[in-house]
Every structure is written in structure tokens, then in C-alpha cells.
Amino acid sequence: MTKLRAIVTGGAGFLGSHLCDAVLAEGHSVVAVDNLLTGNATNLEHLRHEPRFELRRVDICEPFDCGKVDYVFHLASPASPVDYTIHGIPTLRVGSVGTFNALEVARKYGAKFFLSSTSECYGDPEEHPQKESYWGHVNPIGPRSVYDEAKRFSEAATVAYRRYHKLETRIVRIFNTYGPRMQINDGRVVPNFMKQALRGEELTVYGDGKQTRSFCYVADEIDGLLRLAWSQEPGPVNIGNPSEFTILECAQKVLQVTGSKSQIKFLPLPPDDPKQRRPDISKARSILGWEPKVDLETGLKFSLDYFRQAVKELAAANSRGAR
Ligand SMILES: NC(=O)c1ccc[n+]([C@@H]2O[C@H](COP(=O)([O-])OP(=O)(O)OC[C@H]3O[C@@H](n4cnc5c(N)ncnc54)[C@H](O)[C@@H]3O)[C@@H](O)[C@H]2O)c1
């Protein structure tokens, strides 16, 4: 394959940093652009001396230009409920103005454009599992709307640039992904349970814990993203793990993998929390030949060292703060 120069917006985040690694591993060059709102430059520390890589601190809600590029991977956006609740308006802005600015970079250089969208586009789905053809069930004024509607708008903008400007575009709908480099405090299920289990605290389950989620290990997710990026398929394509677990089962797996003796505590369910979420991945299977390989227990084991270290660093930071 010809060697490309790619931009990864949100490159210092959890998925963005893994995507930078994967694109570099294929021999291409990468410019990560990130304003470090929810990401962390330490996720890219190992690339400090890589000549084919650079990190630019850029807020993509302002027009930006990193020179000629062949591919724009647009991942910038707060992604966890904790982050997009704190940063509600920046989330709406990055999904609207930021998406336009990223699309304009692709248009200027005739580059391909890849949008990381989300299963949240399906909202609290009335169809199960969710196929790409399902239009979703989203509350436009609920607490999650800053994220869900920003992503739905990003999809509309991407398709409009394809339709009106003939841009080559791809849209992936990412389902819950976990693994090393997730923020320990971002409130998502896996880091939350890992942190609580490793500290010997109670694991907090919202509602009766019977709501289901599917969890995809990061290496599988990135493999799916790149297969889509290099394919001719515009999408949207669901990339996620179709194995469904209740939140309670996930808590039990975390206890098993960490060997923790923590108890489980039940708290009231937050509003608009989806009851079921599971991708139908027939499209990814047939068009991309993709399916996840890492089951939840194995993925949790792969992630354990990272979360142990993150819990230690958090304790050290908290004790420095207390002094
Ligand atoms: N992790 C998941 O399970 C998941 C699921 C569905 C969709 N996604 C999508 O994948 C993408 C990455 O998610 P993640 O989990 O890595 O989140 P993350 O918060 O770790 O990464 C997002 C990155 O975007 C950066 N960013 C935010 N606003 C910006 C701005 N205005 N300018 C420049 N950079 C900005 C943040 O600093 C951060 O580094 C997001 O678009 C998210 O919607 C993730």
C-alpha cells in the first residue's frame, strides 16, 4: 500500500492513541491533533521519538490545517457519560463545528474522511440487536442529547460532504470498547468496576443490573476501524462485540479477574440509561470479514496491569492533593 499521511483528531484519547499506533504500524505517518480536553499526552509518550509521528495541541472547533494529508480520522469528542455531561457544550461544538472543520481539511486536500460515530445514535433502542438500518430512539432534550445528537449531526454532515462535495467518507458506529489507556475516572462500566474492585470498594451497579451491554476489547475495535478505513464501504458499519452481558455479570467477571472480595451495591438507574445495547455485526462480517476475537474475560485480563497502575497513580495523585 502507498504510504499515507493521516490526521487523527482526538489522537491523545483512548481510541485515538491506539489508532495512531495501528496506522503507524502499517508504515504511514500520523499527525495527532488534540486539545487534551479528555485525552492525555502520556497516551502518546511512547511515540515521542517516532519521526513519522507528531502531536499538535489544537482545538478543532477552530479551523486548522496541518498541511497536505491523505486521510482524516475524526475521533475528537468527549465520549464517556461523565465527560460529556461535564463538557456538554464543548461536546455539541466538537460534533458540529469541529466536524465541519475536520471535513473541510479533507475537502481541501482531497483526503478520505473517517468518522467515529457511536451506538448512542440508536438511543434507547426499540429494536434489538441494532442493525445499521435502524434509525434510533433518541431523546433530543434528555441529558445524553449533547452527545447523541452531536454524533447524529456528525453523521449527517459526513454524508452531506459525500453527497454534495463527492468526498470519500466512512462512518463507523462504535459500541462500548474497553482496554488499556481508558481514563480510570471516566465513569464507564469497565474502568469503574476495575477501580472499585482493585481498591476493595463496593462495585456500584445502577438499577437491578439486568440491563445489558456488549464490550469490545480495544485491539478488536481498532482492527475493525482500519478494515473499514481501507475498504470501499462508506458505512455506517457497526463495530462492537455482539456477546451480551448484564451489568451484573460484568461486575462478577471483574471480581473474578481481579480476585477482589468487594461487594456489589445497587443504586438508582440514571434517566435515559439504555436497557439493552448489542450490535448486529452481520455487515462488518460480510463486507469487512471482521469479527471480534477477544472475549470479555480475556480482555479484562489483558487490561489488568494497566488498571492496577492507573489505580496506583490515582492514589499517589490523591495523596499529593491531600498534602
Ligand atoms: N470508547 C468507546 O467505547 C466509544 C464508543 C462509541 C464511540 N466512541 C467514539 O470514539 C471517539 C474516541 O473516544 P474515546 O473513548 O477515545 O474518548 P477519549 O475522551 O479518550 O478521546 C477523545 C479525544 O478527543 C479530544 N478532544 C475533545 N474535544 C476536542 C477538540 N475540540 N479539539 C481537539 N481534540 C478534542 C480529547 O482531548 C480526547 O483526547 C469519540 O469520537 C467517541 O465518540 C467511543
The ligand as an SDF file (V2000), in Angstrom:
LIG
                    3D

 44 48  0  0  0  0  0  0  0  0999 V2000
  -14.6860    4.2850   23.7980 N   0  0  0  0  0  0  0  0  0  0  0  0
  -15.8640    3.8860   23.4000 C   0  0  0  0  0  0  0  0  0  0  0  0
  -16.3920    2.8920   23.9010 O   0  0  0  0  0  0  0  0  0  0  0  0
  -16.5870    4.6210   22.2960 C   0  0  0  0  0  0  0  0  0  0  0  0
  -17.8600    4.1710   21.9340 C   0  0  0  0  0  0  0  0  0  0  0  0
  -18.5270    4.8300   20.9020 C   0  0  0  0  0  0  0  0  0  0  0  0
  -17.9210    5.8640   20.2280 C   0  0  0  0  0  0  0  0  0  0  0  0
  -16.6670    6.2680   20.5880 N   0  0  0  0  0  0  0  0  0  0  0  0
  -16.1010    7.4110   19.8510 C   0  0  0  0  0  0  0  0  0  0  0  0
  -14.7140    7.2420   19.6630 O   0  0  0  0  0  0  0  0  0  0  0  0
  -14.0450    8.5070   19.7610 C   0  0  0  0  0  0  0  0  0  0  0  0
  -12.9380    8.4210   20.7850 C   0  0  0  0  0  0  0  0  0  0  0  0
  -13.4760    8.0630   22.0470 O   0  0  0  0  0  0  0  0  0  0  0  0
  -12.5340    7.7220   23.2940 P   0  0  0  0  0  0  0  0  0  0  0  0
  -13.2040    6.6920   24.0850 O   0  0  0  0  0  0  0  0  0  0  0  0
  -11.1550    7.5080   22.8160 O   0  0  0  0  0  0  0  0  0  0  0  0
  -12.6380    9.0940   24.1020 O   0  0  0  0  0  0  0  0  0  0  0  0
  -11.4880    9.9970   24.7210 P   0  0  0  0  0  0  0  0  0  0  0  0
  -12.1620   11.0370   25.5600 O   0  0  0  0  0  0  0  0  0  0  0  0
  -10.4470    9.1540   25.3550 O   0  0  0  0  0  0  0  0  0  0  0  0
  -10.8580   10.6720   23.4290 O   0  0  0  0  0  0  0  0  0  0  0  0
  -11.4180   11.7910   22.8030 C   0  0  0  0  0  0  0  0  0  0  0  0
  -10.2870   12.7510   22.4670 C   0  0  0  0  0  0  0  0  0  0  0  0
  -10.8290   13.9070   21.7940 O   0  0  0  0  0  0  0  0  0  0  0  0
  -10.1490   15.0550   22.2820 C   0  0  0  0  0  0  0  0  0  0  0  0
  -10.9740   16.2430   22.0230 N   0  0  0  0  0  0  0  0  0  0  0  0
  -12.1800   16.5390   22.5290 C   0  0  0  0  0  0  0  0  0  0  0  0
  -12.6000   17.7410   22.0620 N   0  0  0  0  0  0  0  0  0  0  0  0
  -11.6330   18.1880   21.2290 C   0  0  0  0  0  0  0  0  0  0  0  0
  -11.4690   19.3780   20.4470 C   0  0  0  0  0  0  0  0  0  0  0  0
  -12.3960   20.3520   20.4320 N   0  0  0  0  0  0  0  0  0  0  0  0
  -10.3360   19.5170   19.7070 N   0  0  0  0  0  0  0  0  0  0  0  0
   -9.3760   18.5460   19.7170 C   0  0  0  0  0  0  0  0  0  0  0  0
   -9.4710   17.4130   20.4450 N   0  0  0  0  0  0  0  0  0  0  0  0
  -10.5870   17.2430   21.1980 C   0  0  0  0  0  0  0  0  0  0  0  0
   -9.9640   14.7560   23.7620 C   0  0  0  0  0  0  0  0  0  0  0  0
   -8.9890   15.5650   24.3840 O   0  0  0  0  0  0  0  0  0  0  0  0
   -9.5810   13.2820   23.7220 C   0  0  0  0  0  0  0  0  0  0  0  0
   -8.1930   13.1030   23.5890 O   0  0  0  0  0  0  0  0  0  0  0  0
  -15.1090    9.5320   20.1140 C   0  0  0  0  0  0  0  0  0  0  0  0
  -15.4990   10.2000   18.9280 O   0  0  0  0  0  0  0  0  0  0  0  0
  -16.2530    8.7020   20.6440 C   0  0  0  0  0  0  0  0  0  0  0  0
  -17.4880    9.2960   20.3940 O   0  0  0  0  0  0  0  0  0  0  0  0
  -16.0020    5.6800   21.6160 C   0  0  0  0  0  0  0  0  0  0  0  0
  1  2  1  0
  2  3  2  0
  2  4  1  0
  4  5  1  0
  4 44  2  0
  5  6  2  0
  6  7  1  0
  7  8  2  0
  8  9  1  0
  8 44  1  0
  9 10  1  0
  9 42  1  0
 10 11  1  0
 11 12  1  0
 11 40  1  0
 12 13  1  0
 13 14  1  0
 14 15  2  0
 14 16  1  0
 14 17  1  0
 17 18  1  0
 18 19  2  0
 18 20  1  0
 18 21  1  0
 21 22  1  0
 22 23  1  0
 23 24  1  0
 23 38  1  0
 24 25  1  0
 25 26  1  0
 25 36  1  0
 26 27  1  0
 26 35  1  0
 27 28  2  0
 28 29  1  0
 29 30  1  0
 29 35  2  0
 30 31  1  0
 30 32  2  0
 32 33  1  0
 33 34  2  0
 34 35  1  0
 36 37  1  0
 36 38  1  0
 38 39  1  0
 40 41  1  0
 40 42  1  0
 42 43  1  0
M  CHG  2   8   1  16  -1
M  END
$$$$
